[in-house]
Amino acid sequence: MIKILIADDHAIVRRGLVQILQEEFPLAKITEVDNGNDAIDMVNKQIWDFILLDISMPGKNGIETLKQIRTNGVKAPVLMLSMHSEEQYAIRVLKAGASGFLSKLSATDELLSAVHKVLAGRKYITASLAEKLAESLGENENKSTHEILSDREMQVLQLIAAGKTVSEIAEEISLSVNTISTYRARILEKLNLNNSAELTRYAIDNNLV
C-alpha cells in the first residue's frame, strides 16, 4: 500500500490532489496537513512513499519544510507544488533536495507522470526546466537579480509585495520585527531599490506575486 502525504493550506487543492491520486492508486493511504510544521511531524512519525509539498504555506513555507525533512534524514521523494511558475522556484527546490517541481496550473495533467517518475527513483523536470538547469551550469549573463536572494529573503519579498506590514510578516513566519526589518533592508540593497513601493513593483514586473 502506497503512503502519500499532502501538505497544502488550501483545502480545495488538497481535495483535487487526493481525487487524482486515489483514482490512480486506489489502495493508497493519503494523509493531508495544512502547514509545514504538521508535515514535519508526520514525516518524523512514519515512513512515506512520497510527499507533496506546497511552497507558499503560512509559517514554515514549503522550502523550509523540505530542507528540514532532508536535514532529518528522510529520503522519501518530495514533489513541490506552487502557483508560481517554475522559473521562480524550480531550481531552488531541486537544489534544496526536491525530486521535482509542479506548477499548480499544470498539476492535473502532469501530476501522475511526475509521481510515477519519482516513485521510480528519478527526478521530474520539464523540458524547459532542463534547459534552464543547463544554462545555470555555465555563465548566464541574463540571470535575474532576484536569484541572488536567499530563500528566506525571497519569502519576505513576496510577503511585502502582497501588502503585508513588517509586523504582519514577523507574526506569520514566527520571526521578530527586527529580523524582518533586517531582511527587508538586505533585499532593498541587493535589488538596488529604495522602498517597499519599488520592491512591490519589482515583484510584479518579475512575476514573483
C-alpha positions in Angstrom: 0.0 0.0 0.0 1.4 3.4 -1.0 1.5 6.0 1.7 1.2 9.6 0.5 1.5 12.8 2.5 0.0 16.1 1.1 0.8 19.4 2.7 -1.1 22.4 1.3 -3.0 25.1 3.1 -5.9 25.2 0.6 -8.5 22.5 1.2 -9.8 22.6 -2.3 -6.4 22.0 -3.7 -5.8 19.0 -1.4 -9.2 17.6 -2.4 -8.3 17.8 -6.0 -4.9 16.1 -5.5 -6.5 13.4 -3.4 -9.1 12.6 -6.1 -6.5 12.3 -8.8 -4.1 10.2 -6.8 -6.8 7.8 -5.5 -8.1 7.1 -9.0 -4.5 6.1 -9.9 -3.7 4.4 -6.6 -7.0 3.0 -5.2 -5.4 1.4 -2.2 -3.2 4.3 -1.3 -3.3 5.8 2.2 -3.3 9.5 1.8 -2.8 11.9 4.7 -3.5 15.6 4.5 -2.0 18.5 6.5 -2.3 22.2 6.0 1.1 23.6 7.2 4.8 22.9 7.2 5.2 22.1 11.0 2.5 19.4 10.8 4.1 18.0 7.7 7.4 17.7 9.5 5.7 16.0 12.5 4.0 13.5 10.2 7.3 12.7 8.3 9.1 12.1 11.6 6.4 9.7 12.8 6.2 7.3 9.9 7.7 6.4 6.5 6.1 7.8 3.3 6.4 6.6 -0.3 6.2 10.2 -1.5 5.3 13.7 -0.3 3.6 16.6 -2.0 4.6 20.0 -0.5 3.1 23.4 -1.4 5.7 26.1 -1.4 3.6 29.0 -0.2 2.3 27.8 3.1 1.9 30.2 6.1 4.5 29.9 8.8 7.2 27.4 7.7 7.0 27.5 4.0 7.5 24.5 1.7 11.2 25.2 1.0 12.0 25.4 4.7 9.9 22.3 5.3 11.7 20.4 2.6 15.1 21.4 4.0 14.1 20.3 7.5 12.8 17.0 6.1 16.2 16.4 4.4 18.1 17.5 7.5 16.2 14.9 9.4 17.5 12.2 7.1 14.2 11.5 5.3 14.9 10.1 1.8 11.3 9.9 0.5 10.8 11.7 -2.8 9.2 15.1 -2.5 7.3 16.9 -5.2 6.9 20.6 -4.7 3.8 22.5 -5.8 3.4 26.2 -6.4 1.1 28.7 -8.1 4.3 30.5 -9.2 5.9 29.5 -12.5 8.9 27.1 -12.5 11.2 30.0 -13.5 10.9 31.4 -9.9 11.3 28.3 -7.8 12.1 25.1 -9.6 15.9 25.3 -9.5 15.8 26.5 -5.8 13.7 23.5 -4.7 15.8 21.0 -6.7 18.9 22.3 -5.0 17.2 22.0 -1.7 16.5 18.3 -2.2 13.2 18.1 -4.0 12.6 15.3 -6.6 10.6 17.6 -8.8 8.5 20.7 -9.2 5.0 21.1 -10.5 3.1 24.3 -11.2 -0.4 24.1 -9.9 -1.6 25.4 -13.2 -0.5 22.2 -14.9 -0.6 19.8 -11.9 -3.7 18.0 -13.2 -2.0 17.0 -16.4 1.4 16.3 -15.1 0.9 15.0 -11.6 0.6 11.3 -12.3 3.5 11.4 -14.7 5.6 13.1 -12.1 4.6 10.7 -9.3 5.4 7.6 -11.3 8.8 9.1 -12.2 9.8 9.9 -8.6 8.5 6.6 -7.3 10.9 5.0 -9.8 13.7 7.0 -8.2 14.1 9.6 -10.8 13.8 13.4 -10.9 10.8 15.1 -12.5 11.6 18.2 -14.5 10.1 19.7 -17.6 12.0 20.2 -20.9 12.1 24.0 -20.3 13.5 23.5 -16.8 16.1 21.1 -18.1 17.2 23.9 -20.4 17.4 26.4 -17.6 19.4 23.9 -15.5 21.9 23.5 -18.3 22.2 27.3 -18.6 22.8 27.6 -14.9 25.8 25.4 -15.1 27.6 28.0 -17.3 27.9 31.7 -17.2 24.4 33.1 -17.5 24.6 36.8 -18.2 20.8 37.2 -18.2 20.5 35.9 -14.6 17.7 37.7 -12.8 18.7 39.9 -10.0 16.4 38.3 -7.5 18.1 34.9 -8.0 20.8 36.2 -5.6 18.2 36.4 -2.8 18.2 33.6 -0.2 15.0 31.5 0.2 14.0 33.5 3.3 14.7 36.8 1.5 12.5 35.7 -1.4 9.7 34.8 1.0 9.9 38.2 2.7 10.0 39.9 -0.6 6.8 38.2 -1.7 5.0 38.9 1.5 5.9 42.6 1.3 4.8 42.7 -2.3 1.5 41.1 -1.1 0.9 44.2 1.0 1.8 42.8 4.4 3.5 45.0 7.0 6.7 44.1 8.7 4.8 43.3 11.9 2.3 41.0 10.0 5.2 39.2 8.3 7.0 38.7 11.6 3.9 37.1 13.1 3.2 34.9 10.0 6.7 33.4 9.8 7.5 33.5 13.5 10.4 35.9 13.5 11.0 39.1 15.3 10.1 42.5 13.8 13.8 43.5 13.9 14.7 40.4 11.9 12.2 41.1 9.2 13.4 44.7 9.0 16.9 43.4 8.5 15.7 41.1 5.7 13.9 44.0 4.1 17.0 46.1 4.2 19.1 43.4 2.7 16.5 42.8 -0.1 16.4 46.5 -1.0 20.2 46.6 -1.0 20.6 43.5 -3.2 17.9 44.7 -5.6 19.2 48.3 -5.6 15.7 49.6 -4.6 14.7 52.4 -2.2 11.4 51.5 -0.6 8.6 48.9 -0.4 6.7 50.5 -3.3 9.6 49.9 -5.6 10.0 46.4 -4.2 6.4 45.7 -4.9 6.7 47.0 -8.5 9.8 44.8 -9.0 8.0 41.7 -7.7 5.0 42.4 -10.1 7.3 43.1 -13.1 9.2 39.8 -12.5 6.0 37.7 -11.8 7.0 36.9 -8.2 3.5 37.5 -6.8 
